[in-house]
Amino acid sequence: MKKIVSLFLALTMALSLAACGSKTGEQAAAGSGTQKEDTLVKEISSPVEIQFWHSVSNPVHAGILENLIKEFNDTVGQEKGITVVPTFNGSSSELYSNVIAAIKAGNAPDVTLALRPYVADYLQTDYVVDLAPYISDPDVGISDYNDIFEGLRNANSNYEKEGTYSLPIHSYSEVLYYNVDFFEKNNLTVPTTWDEMVDTCSKIREITGAPAFGWDNLAGSFMTLVKQFGGRYTDQNGNIYFANEDTDVALKVLNLWKDNVDRGIWRTAGEDMFFSGPFANEQIPMYIGDSVEASYIPSKNPDLNWATAPIPQVSSDTAANLSAGHVIVALNTTGNAEKAYAAYEFIKFVTSYEANLAVVIGGTGYLPIRQSVVDSQEYQNYVAAGHDFLTAGVSQSSCYFYEPAFTNGVTTSSAVNSAVKTMMQEVADNGVEPETALNNLKQTVGLN
């Protein structure tokens, strides 16, 4: 693990040095989007073509994206002289590798989909465009920016560098899936707190003789419970609080998992990887997974009567629900300020109310990023027409939080995430004592 992290850090450092050494001051300003608002380029002097790389492979979603790009080119693009050329670049990780290679070569796409940890890596260069000056500009800004859920807005302005370097586009959160028929048959109530969860799982164990609950994302479960129990996980500057100041909370979470696995009422996904399969096959009546999985369960068991609910909380004061998904980013390796502005206009379009509504009601499984979409009649009609599973994720929007993304001289947020998953597996699957597992993590991420 340390060797991989070291190689990665060496790569990002090389990218940073290459970026700093290959630009004039004027180009760097255009590339990083650090222009002051009164010097922003806000119009196109001659037609420009911008390249948009993405990882959308689902045919339904790909069709929606294609229509949105065509609509942009036929409307805003035609008016302002901007043409967007989309390119599918493989999975999210493949897209990331291709963008890294393109940044090194100086020919990165003007706009790309990304995950937030990838943005932190791109920010090791000077090529990521700060969208903040555009968003707040009185002429070209996003007048309804605050309509985007606060947790999602905060996530995209909390990188190590000050600014707004991405916007949310495809959002999902974690929800509690449960077998409606099983709960009704056994007179069970869907748990809303972790005390209720343990009690309900104990009752289910008595009925089935098997574990009752699991959580797809082990690292996500850890960071969620740390926050719910009043602790801190990490931040965008690379502070690993749970392994330093808040180890008591970390151990509380690990012991919660260990105790309930030892009692036979909780389990990990193991070789199944995700719980949607065991849940659809009625091997487990309840689990926490991301809201997008709702689009897969019916194909695995169309006769299953299931529903979703908000995840349990410790208290309303520390309510937390992990939100994730794709963000969209502008890159500028050439220093062309007009292209940076063109990229912003496209990003503004595909994160607008109309675009988000098209994604949400188009059958992609993604959630609204805007309150106005939630309030719209179109969305309400869509939910009422057999898509009420979406409401559990949206109902938790006030307590959305994000996994902090960082890359520093010691480790990365991705490496910490991987180490946390390993720590959770050690405790839940291999019977390692929580204190030992936490110390193992500290060694892995360079804290010991």
C-alpha positions as a Python dict, from the first residue, in 0.01 Angstrom:
ca = {
    (1, 'M'): (0, 0, 0),
    (2, 'K'): (273, 250, 96),
    (3, 'K'): (462, 175, -225),
    (4, 'I'): (151, 241, -435),
    (5, 'V'): (79, 566, -252),
    (6, 'S'): (441, 678, -294),
    (7, 'L'): (431, 612, -668),
    (8, 'F'): (102, 799, -697),
    (9, 'L'): (230, 1097, -501),
    (10, 'A'): (541, 1107, -718),
    (11, 'L'): (318, 1117, -1024),
    (12, 'T'): (103, 1401, -892),
    (13, 'M'): (411, 1595, -786),
    (14, 'A'): (552, 1555, -1135),
    (15, 'L'): (225, 1679, -1279),
    (16, 'S'): (234, 1980, -1047),
    (17, 'L'): (591, 2069, -1142),
    (18, 'A'): (515, 2026, -1509),
    (19, 'A'): (212, 2252, -1478),
    (20, 'C'): (399, 2523, -1293),
    (21, 'G'): (690, 2517, -1533),
    (22, 'S'): (507, 2512, -1861),
    (23, 'K'): (286, 2821, -1838),
    (24, 'T'): (330, 3191, -1853),
    (25, 'G'): (169, 3391, -1575),
    (26, 'E'): (-116, 3492, -1806),
    (27, 'Q'): (-179, 3132, -1907),
    (28, 'A'): (-173, 3012, -1547),
    (29, 'A'): (-439, 3264, -1454),
    (30, 'A'): (-661, 3153, -1740),
    (31, 'G'): (-596, 2787, -1668),
    (32, 'S'): (-670, 2795, -1297),
    (33, 'G'): (-959, 3034, -1327),
    (34, 'T'): (-809, 3280, -1080),
    (35, 'Q'): (-910, 3589, -1278),
    (36, 'K'): (-1089, 3859, -1085),
    (37, 'E'): (-1456, 3903, -1170),
    (38, 'D'): (-1398, 4236, -1344),
    (39, 'T'): (-1147, 4072, -1582),
    (40, 'L'): (-1347, 3757, -1658),
    (41, 'V'): (-1379, 3668, -2022),
    (42, 'K'): (-1755, 3638, -2068),
    (43, 'E'): (-1802, 3616, -2442),
    (44, 'I'): (-1664, 3426, -2739),
    (45, 'S'): (-1489, 3628, -3011),
    (46, 'S'): (-1494, 3341, -3262),
    (47, 'P'): (-1659, 2995, -3251),
    (48, 'V'): (-1491, 2743, -3020),
    (49, 'E'): (-1517, 2367, -2987),
    (50, 'I'): (-1484, 2213, -2643),
    (51, 'Q'): (-1413, 1849, -2568),
    (52, 'F'): (-1623, 1674, -2302),
    (53, 'W'): (-1505, 1338, -2169),
    (54, 'H'): (-1741, 1119, -1969),
    (55, 'S'): (-1795, 768, -1834),
    (56, 'V'): (-2170, 728, -1888),
    (57, 'S'): (-2226, 379, -2031),
    (58, 'N'): (-2583, 300, -1924),
    (59, 'P'): (-2787, 324, -2249),
    (60, 'V'): (-3074, 513, -2086),
    (61, 'H'): (-2846, 764, -1918),
    (62, 'A'): (-2626, 793, -2227),
    (63, 'G'): (-2931, 880, -2435),
    (64, 'I'): (-3032, 1153, -2191),
    (65, 'L'): (-2680, 1295, -2194),
    (66, 'E'): (-2669, 1290, -2573),
    (67, 'N'): (-2999, 1482, -2590),
    (68, 'L'): (-2875, 1740, -2338),
    (69, 'I'): (-2557, 1801, -2535),
    (70, 'K'): (-2757, 1838, -2857),
    (71, 'E'): (-2992, 2081, -2685),
    (72, 'F'): (-2699, 2286, -2557),
    (73, 'N'): (-2537, 2298, -2901),
    (74, 'D'): (-2867, 2400, -3062),
    (75, 'T'): (-2948, 2673, -2808),
    (76, 'V'): (-2687, 2826, -2578),
    (77, 'G'): (-2403, 2696, -2791),
    (78, 'Q'): (-2546, 2833, -3114),
    (79, 'E'): (-2611, 3171, -2951),
    (80, 'K'): (-2264, 3202, -2798),
    (81, 'G'): (-2054, 3019, -3058),
    (82, 'I'): (-1980, 2704, -2855),
    (83, 'T'): (-1990, 2345, -2979),
    (84, 'V'): (-1954, 2056, -2734),
    (85, 'V'): (-1801, 1733, -2863),
    (86, 'P'): (-1860, 1440, -2624),
    (87, 'T'): (-1634, 1135, -2593),
    (88, 'F'): (-1698, 822, -2388),
    (89, 'N'): (-1374, 732, -2208),
    (90, 'G'): (-1451, 408, -2025),
    (91, 'S'): (-1529, 356, -1658),
    (92, 'S'): (-1476, 629, -1399),
    (93, 'S'): (-1130, 493, -1314),
    (94, 'E'): (-1037, 457, -1683),
    (95, 'L'): (-1155, 810, -1749),
    (96, 'Y'): (-942, 931, -1459),
    (97, 'S'): (-631, 758, -1598),
    (98, 'N'): (-695, 904, -1943),
    (99, 'V'): (-740, 1255, -1803),
    (100, 'I'): (-415, 1225, -1603),
    (101, 'A'): (-233, 1119, -1921),
    (102, 'A'): (-390, 1405, -2116),
    (103, 'I'): (-291, 1658, -1850),
    (104, 'K'): (69, 1536, -1870),
    (105, 'A'): (56, 1573, -2249),
    (106, 'G'): (-97, 1920, -2228),
    (107, 'N'): (-414, 1829, -2416),
    (108, 'A'): (-668, 1755, -2145),
    (109, 'P'): (-1041, 1779, -2224),
    (110, 'D'): (-1208, 2113, -2158),
    (111, 'V'): (-1474, 1945, -1943),
    (112, 'T'): (-1477, 1605, -1773),
    (113, 'L'): (-1690, 1402, -1539),
    (114, 'A'): (-1503, 1298, -1226),
    (115, 'L'): (-1528, 1171, -871),
    (116, 'R'): (-1426, 1424, -604),
    (117, 'P'): (-1102, 1243, -506),
    (118, 'Y'): (-994, 1269, -869),
    (119, 'V'): (-1052, 1644, -862),
    (120, 'A'): (-817, 1668, -562),
    (121, 'D'): (-553, 1497, -776),
    (122, 'Y'): (-613, 1726, -1074),
    (123, 'L'): (-569, 2021, -836),
    (124, 'Q'): (-204, 1922, -795),
    (125, 'T'): (-170, 2112, -1124),
    (126, 'D'): (-277, 2465, -1216),
    (127, 'Y'): (-516, 2346, -1484),
    (128, 'V'): (-847, 2317, -1298),
    (129, 'V'): (-1075, 2615, -1359),
    (130, 'D'): (-1216, 2787, -1052),
    (131, 'L'): (-1585, 2826, -1129),
    (132, 'A'): (-1658, 3059, -836),
    (133, 'P'): (-1598, 3389, -1022),
    (134, 'Y'): (-1832, 3280, -1302),
    (135, 'I'): (-2103, 3149, -1065),
    (136, 'S'): (-2123, 3482, -876),
    (137, 'D'): (-2088, 3708, -1180),
    (138, 'P'): (-2392, 3936, -1232),
    (139, 'D'): (-2391, 3883, -1608),
    (140, 'V'): (-2321, 3512, -1658),
    (141, 'G'): (-2360, 3371, -1307),
    (142, 'I'): (-2593, 3100, -1176),
    (143, 'S'): (-2874, 3306, -1024),
    (144, 'D'): (-3035, 3002, -861),
    (145, 'Y'): (-2710, 2851, -731),
    (146, 'N'): (-2847, 2828, -377),
    (147, 'D'): (-3121, 2601, -511),
    (148, 'I'): (-2857, 2326, -520),
    (149, 'F'): (-2858, 2140, -187),
    (150, 'E'): (-2620, 2302, 59),
    (151, 'G'): (-2429, 1981, 131),
    (152, 'L'): (-2361, 1935, -241),
    (153, 'R'): (-2254, 2298, -283),
    (154, 'N'): (-2017, 2269, 11),
    (155, 'A'): (-1867, 1949, -124),
    (156, 'N'): (-1752, 2124, -439),
    (157, 'S'): (-1594, 2423, -268),
    (158, 'N'): (-1404, 2224, -5),
    (159, 'Y'): (-1083, 2120, -169),
    (160, 'E'): (-739, 2213, -41),
    (161, 'K'): (-735, 2510, -280),
    (162, 'E'): (-983, 2787, -213),
    (163, 'G'): (-1248, 2809, -482),
    (164, 'T'): (-1524, 2606, -646),
    (165, 'Y'): (-1359, 2350, -871),
    (166, 'S'): (-1653, 2124, -955),
    (167, 'L'): (-2031, 2113, -954),
    (168, 'P'): (-2258, 1817, -871),
    (169, 'I'): (-2430, 1652, -1166),
    (170, 'H'): (-2521, 1289, -1081),
    (171, 'S'): (-2607, 1253, -714),
    (172, 'Y'): (-2698, 962, -491),
    (173, 'S'): (-2711, 899, -117),
    (174, 'E'): (-2740, 598, 108),
    (175, 'V'): (-3081, 457, 198),
    (176, 'L'): (-3214, 166, 400),
    (177, 'Y'): (-3364, -110, 183),
    (178, 'Y'): (-3611, -344, 350),
    (179, 'N'): (-3836, -636, 256),
    (180, 'V'): (-4191, -502, 303),
    (181, 'D'): (-4365, -840, 309),
    (182, 'F'): (-4119, -981, 565),
    (183, 'F'): (-4160, -680, 793),
    (184, 'E'): (-4539, -687, 770),
    (185, 'K'): (-4563, -1064, 817),
    (186, 'N'): (-4351, -1046, 1133),
    (187, 'N'): (-4500, -722, 1266),
    (188, 'L'): (-4168, -540, 1252),
    (189, 'T'): (-4112, -165, 1244),
    (190, 'V'): (-3847, -8, 1022),
    (191, 'P'): (-3571, 121, 1255),
    (192, 'T'): (-3495, 492, 1270),
    (193, 'T'): (-3216, 480, 1532),
    (194, 'W'): (-2925, 242, 1586),
    (195, 'D'): (-3072, 118, 1914),
    (196, 'E'): (-3387, 29, 1722),
    (197, 'M'): (-3176, -129, 1448),
    (198, 'V'): (-3000, -363, 1695),
    (199, 'D'): (-3333, -453, 1857),
    (200, 'T'): (-3499, -524, 1519),
    (201, 'C'): (-3201, -728, 1400),
    (202, 'S'): (-3216, -937, 1717),
    (203, 'K'): (-3584, -1014, 1651),
    (204, 'I'): (-3509, -1108, 1290),
    (205, 'R'): (-3227, -1337, 1402),
    (206, 'E'): (-3474, -1520, 1625),
    (207, 'I'): (-3708, -1565, 1328),
    (208, 'T'): (-3459, -1663, 1057),
    (209, 'G'): (-3151, -1784, 1246),
    (210, 'A'): (-2941, -1568, 1013),
    (211, 'P'): (-2794, -1216, 1003),
    (212, 'A'): (-3054, -946, 945),
    (213, 'F'): (-2857, -645, 824),
    (214, 'G'): (-2557, -537, 620),
    (215, 'W'): (-2401, -224, 472),
    (216, 'D'): (-2262, -222, 118),
    (217, 'N'): (-2000, 47, 167),
    (218, 'L'): (-1788, -50, 469),
    (219, 'A'): (-1572, 262, 451),
    (220, 'G'): (-1886, 472, 408),
    (221, 'S'): (-2047, 307, 710),
    (222, 'F'): (-1745, 394, 920),
    (223, 'M'): (-1732, 761, 820),
    (224, 'T'): (-2112, 795, 857),
    (225, 'L'): (-2121, 643, 1204),
    (226, 'V'): (-1816, 844, 1317),
    (227, 'K'): (-2005, 1161, 1225),
    (228, 'Q'): (-2331, 1038, 1377),
    (229, 'F'): (-2153, 960, 1704),
    (230, 'G'): (-2017, 1316, 1713),
    (231, 'G'): (-1666, 1255, 1579),
    (232, 'R'): (-1472, 1378, 1280),
    (233, 'Y'): (-1346, 1170, 989),
    (234, 'T'): (-1095, 1369, 779),
    (235, 'D'): (-1088, 1707, 607),
    (236, 'Q'): (-974, 1852, 274),
    (237, 'N'): (-632, 1930, 424),
    (238, 'G'): (-561, 1567, 502),
    (239, 'N'): (-617, 1573, 878),
    (240, 'I'): (-715, 1219, 982),
    (241, 'Y'): (-910, 1306, 1294),
    (242, 'F'): (-1054, 961, 1366),
    (243, 'A'): (-702, 818, 1403),
    (244, 'N'): (-579, 1105, 1622),
    (245, 'E'): (-807, 1328, 1831),
    (246, 'D'): (-1124, 1121, 1784),
    (247, 'T'): (-998, 765, 1830),
    (248, 'D'): (-1256, 706, 2106),
    (249, 'V'): (-1535, 757, 1852),
    (250, 'A'): (-1359, 540, 1595),
    (251, 'L'): (-1330, 257, 1847),
    (252, 'K'): (-1696, 297, 1939),
    (253, 'V'): (-1792, 242, 1576),
    (254, 'L'): (-1561, -56, 1535),
    (255, 'N'): (-1691, -214, 1853),
    (256, 'L'): (-2050, -162, 1737),
    (257, 'W'): (-1972, -358, 1423),
    (258, 'K'): (-1774, -627, 1603),
    (259, 'D'): (-2040, -681, 1869),
    (260, 'N'): (-2323, -718, 1619),
    (261, 'V'): (-2126, -943, 1384),
    (262, 'D'): (-2026, -1159, 1681),
    (263, 'R'): (-2393, -1183, 1780),
    (264, 'G'): (-2475, -1301, 1429),
    (265, 'I'): (-2718, -1018, 1355),
    (266, 'W'): (-2498, -813, 1114),
    (267, 'R'): (-2276, -926, 828),
    (268, 'T'): (-2063, -784, 547),
    (269, 'A'): (-2134, -843, 179),
    (270, 'G'): (-1828, -1067, 145),
    (271, 'E'): (-1802, -1243, -190),
    (272, 'D'): (-2138, -1100, -298),
    (273, 'M'): (-1969, -756, -311),
    (274, 'F'): (-2310, -583, -283),
    (275, 'F'): (-2623, -673, -89),
    (276, 'S'): (-2868, -616, -376),
    (277, 'G'): (-2826, -983, -477),
    (278, 'P'): (-2878, -1143, -132),
    (279, 'F'): (-3158, -891, -66),
    (280, 'A'): (-3336, -971, -395),
    (281, 'N'): (-3294, -1344, -322),
    (282, 'E'): (-3448, -1286, 24),
    (283, 'Q'): (-3139, -1408, 208),
    (284, 'I'): (-3127, -1085, 409),
    (285, 'P'): (-3429, -861, 480),
    (286, 'M'): (-3258, -527, 529),
    (287, 'Y'): (-2943, -341, 421),
    (288, 'I'): (-2798, 3, 355),
    (289, 'G'): (-2684, 77, 2),
    (290, 'D'): (-2670, 372, -234),
    (291, 'S'): (-2996, 495, -385),
    (292, 'V'): (-2890, 405, -741),
    (293, 'E'): (-2918, 35, -654),
    (294, 'A'): (-3295, 77, -658),
    (295, 'S'): (-3277, 57, -1037),
    (296, 'Y'): (-3115, -291, -1022),
    (297, 'I'): (-3323, -476, -762),
    (298, 'P'): (-3636, -526, -981),
    (299, 'S'): (-3435, -703, -1251),
    (300, 'K'): (-3302, -949, -993),
    (301, 'N'): (-3642, -1028, -843),
    (302, 'P'): (-3941, -854, -1004),
    (303, 'D'): (-4180, -1011, -750),
    (304, 'L'): (-4004, -879, -441),
    (305, 'N'): (-4209, -626, -244),
    (306, 'W'): (-3947, -385, -117),
    (307, 'A'): (-3915, -21, -15),
    (308, 'T'): (-3657, 230, 104),
    (309, 'A'): (-3634, 443, 417),
    (310, 'P'): (-3388, 700, 555),
    (311, 'I'): (-3088, 542, 725),
    (312, 'P'): (-3098, 524, 1109),
    (313, 'Q'): (-2949, 813, 1305),
    (314, 'V'): (-2798, 852, 1651),
    (315, 'S'): (-2969, 1187, 1706),
    (316, 'S'): (-3108, 1479, 1507),
    (317, 'D'): (-2817, 1694, 1625),
    (318, 'T'): (-2557, 1472, 1456),
    (319, 'A'): (-2765, 1346, 1163),
    (320, 'A'): (-2544, 1244, 871),
    (321, 'N'): (-2604, 1076, 537),
    (322, 'L'): (-2324, 1010, 289),
    (323, 'S'): (-2381, 1169, -50),
    (324, 'A'): (-2168, 1092, -354),
    (325, 'G'): (-2180, 1078, -732),
    (326, 'H'): (-2023, 1236, -1034),
    (327, 'V'): (-1913, 1597, -1041),
    (328, 'I'): (-1829, 1796, -1352),
    (329, 'V'): (-1500, 1984, -1390),
    (330, 'A'): (-1347, 2236, -1630),
    (331, 'L'): (-979, 2197, -1726),
    (332, 'N'): (-766, 2441, -1922),
    (333, 'T'): (-417, 2329, -2024),
    (334, 'T'): (-381, 2585, -2306),
    (335, 'G'): (-453, 2908, -2118),
    (336, 'N'): (-738, 2993, -2357),
    (337, 'A'): (-970, 3210, -2146),
    (338, 'E'): (-1253, 3191, -2398),
    (339, 'K'): (-1248, 2812, -2380),
    (340, 'A'): (-1256, 2829, -2000),
    (341, 'Y'): (-1567, 3046, -2023),
    (342, 'A'): (-1722, 2813, -2284),
    (343, 'A'): (-1660, 2517, -2053),
    (344, 'Y'): (-1835, 2703, -1770),
    (345, 'E'): (-2140, 2773, -1988),
    (346, 'F'): (-2172, 2403, -2065),
    (347, 'I'): (-2133, 2310, -1697),
    (348, 'K'): (-2397, 2567, -1601),
    (349, 'F'): (-2634, 2414, -1857),
    (350, 'V'): (-2595, 2049, -1752),
    (351, 'T'): (-2637, 2131, -1382),
    (352, 'S'): (-2945, 2347, -1440),
    (353, 'Y'): (-3297, 2271, -1320),
    (354, 'E'): (-3405, 2146, -1663),
    (355, 'A'): (-3105, 1918, -1708),
    (356, 'N'): (-3125, 1774, -1357),
    (357, 'L'): (-3497, 1707, -1399),
    (358, 'A'): (-3428, 1520, -1724),
    (359, 'V'): (-3168, 1299, -1552),
    (360, 'V'): (-3386, 1229, -1247),
    (361, 'I'): (-3713, 1140, -1421),
    (362, 'G'): (-3541, 964, -1710),
    (363, 'G'): (-3490, 637, -1524),
    (364, 'T'): (-3123, 674, -1430),
    (365, 'G'): (-3177, 616, -1057),
    (366, 'Y'): (-2999, 940, -967),
    (367, 'L'): (-3145, 1187, -718),
    (368, 'P'): (-3225, 1557, -755),
    (369, 'I'): (-2943, 1799, -681),
    (370, 'R'): (-3188, 2091, -659),
    (371, 'Q'): (-3480, 2168, -429),
    (372, 'S'): (-3677, 2309, -725),
    (373, 'V'): (-3661, 1967, -893),
    (374, 'V'): (-3797, 1801, -578),
    (375, 'D'): (-4078, 2057, -568),
    (376, 'S'): (-4166, 2028, -936),
    (377, 'Q'): (-4489, 1865, -1047),
    (378, 'E'): (-4298, 1654, -1300),
    (379, 'Y'): (-4086, 1499, -1026),
    (380, 'Q'): (-4385, 1448, -797),
    (381, 'N'): (-4571, 1272, -1079),
    (382, 'Y'): (-4268, 1053, -1149),
    (383, 'V'): (-4240, 952, -783),
    (384, 'A'): (-4612, 873, -766),
    (385, 'A'): (-4586, 652, -1076),
    (386, 'G'): (-4397, 373, -899),
    (387, 'H'): (-4073, 552, -811),
    (388, 'D'): (-4140, 636, -447),
    (389, 'F'): (-3809, 470, -354),
    (390, 'L'): (-3645, 801, -451),
    (391, 'T'): (-3802, 989, -162),
    (392, 'A'): (-3590, 828, 111),
    (393, 'G'): (-3270, 966, -35),
    (394, 'V'): (-3411, 1312, -98),
    (395, 'S'): (-3565, 1332, 250),
    (396, 'Q'): (-3214, 1321, 396),
    (397, 'S'): (-3079, 1611, 188),
    (398, 'S'): (-3051, 1838, 494),
    (399, 'C'): (-2795, 1603, 648),
    (400, 'Y'): (-2594, 1518, 336),
    (401, 'F'): (-2219, 1509, 391),
    (402, 'Y'): (-1936, 1424, 156),
    (403, 'E'): (-1613, 1234, 186),
    (404, 'P'): (-1336, 1496, 200),
    (405, 'A'): (-1097, 1473, -95),
    (406, 'F'): (-726, 1548, -54),
    (407, 'T'): (-380, 1466, -182),
    (408, 'N'): (-79, 1562, 28),
    (409, 'G'): (281, 1465, 85),
    (410, 'V'): (191, 1168, 305),
    (411, 'T'): (-125, 1008, 169),
    (412, 'T'): (-448, 1063, -24),
    (413, 'S'): (-817, 1048, 62),
    (414, 'S'): (-848, 744, -167),
    (415, 'A'): (-569, 564, 21),
    (416, 'V'): (-733, 643, 356),
    (417, 'N'): (-1066, 513, 223),
    (418, 'S'): (-900, 188, 117),
    (419, 'A'): (-729, 154, 455),
    (420, 'V'): (-1059, 212, 637),
    (421, 'K'): (-1226, -60, 430),
    (422, 'T'): (-944, -298, 522),
    (423, 'M'): (-976, -202, 890),
    (424, 'M'): (-1350, -271, 881),
    (425, 'Q'): (-1297, -608, 714),
    (426, 'E'): (-1036, -701, 975),
    (427, 'V'): (-1284, -633, 1253),
    (428, 'A'): (-1605, -763, 1093),
    (429, 'D'): (-1472, -1060, 894),
    (430, 'N'): (-1147, -1166, 1059),
    (431, 'G'): (-1214, -1106, 1430),
    (432, 'V'): (-929, -857, 1476),
    (433, 'E'): (-965, -647, 1789),
    (434, 'P'): (-1067, -285, 1712),
    (435, 'E'): (-758, -134, 1879),
    (436, 'T'): (-529, -356, 1673),
    (437, 'A'): (-714, -282, 1350),
    (438, 'L'): (-697, 93, 1414),
    (439, 'N'): (-323, 73, 1483),
    (440, 'N'): (-279, -124, 1159),
    (441, 'L'): (-453, 156, 974),
    (442, 'K'): (-226, 418, 1130),
    (443, 'Q'): (77, 231, 999),
    (444, 'T'): (-77, 197, 654),
    (445, 'V'): (-149, 568, 614),
    (446, 'G'): (180, 680, 764),
    (447, 'L'): (69, 793, 1110),
    (448, 'N'): (299, 552, 1298),
}
